[in-house]
């Protein structure tokens, strides 16, 4: 079986690489055709377009992994079944689980490569795609953030109703000092601006309310300089910032946001869950693909490949839906993220009972 193992692994990886390249090229050609008028109108340099297509190709590789793995394994297995190789292997006393070993080994290699890609390479590619779109495709959009809640100190919490990165200006600012559940002070202002020379925040039309044991002190003014543990660059985050961070950076960002009590920390945690969940999809889909295509059929492998496309698309849709549920406040986000793998894993175990012996 060692020679057969090497042949299966080689054919699997070769077919996977071919399917990946062909699908990515097709999508890139369609994307270029759609955006070509915009490129010409905005006079985008050819070098930037080429760099964008490389980054977008890496992004597509990760997105299309379920499809490419499934199609590859079904193509290889159905070809072996059509030549009655699987029947001969099983008739020689080899168990079906032993036959699965080279397929699962190749799938593990793809899953490991996917983990490295997701954790360290793809974030840079995603950042490049986002930067390209902002620079050349979405020039007229203004970057702003709304309803921001931040923890800026051990007992201090800030709120800004709207912050515009173009002028480093925020509106309806509030800074509260709370200790042991009691409000000690509340500083409010109509507008807050970042002073680039002094590197401090300037409050306009400010009001300070201080609560003492037996009295309350209320102070107002027109301008007030103050220091906070946040900077304008903390607001000027790229679109889908959590997808542009490498795995170690993602962990550090989660820690920072937790210390600040930020509302969007859930998106970063879900992104980390996804990075550890995604590689297992290749193994699970390979397991199902071998089981589905192990039988020889009169119609050839066309129907099985079509079923592979269908199931792979079902997996992707289920993954998108489960991630959306997790980001919208699911009670157990890690369970929601892992739901596609759980469902397809159980489906694979049920299908395993139908395999030829």
Secondary structure, 3 states (H helix, E strand, C coil): CHHHHHHHHHHHHHHHHHHHHHHHHHHHHHHHHHHHHHHHHHCCCHHHHHHHHHHHHHHHHHHCHHHHHHHHHHHHHHHHHHCCHHHHHHHCCCCHHHHHHHHHHHHHHHHHHHHHHHHHHHHHHHHHHHHHHHHHHCCCCCCEEEEEEEECCCCEEEEEEEEECCCCEEEEEEEEEEECCEEEEEEEEEEEEEECCCCEEEEEEEEEEEECCCCEEEEEEEEEEECCCCCHHHCCCCCCHHHHCCHHHHHHHHHHHHHHCCCCHHHHHHHHHHHHHHHHHHHHHHHHHHHHHCCCCCCCCHHHHHHHHHHHHHHHHHHHHHHHHHHCCCCCHHHHHHHHHHHHHHHHHHHHCCCCC
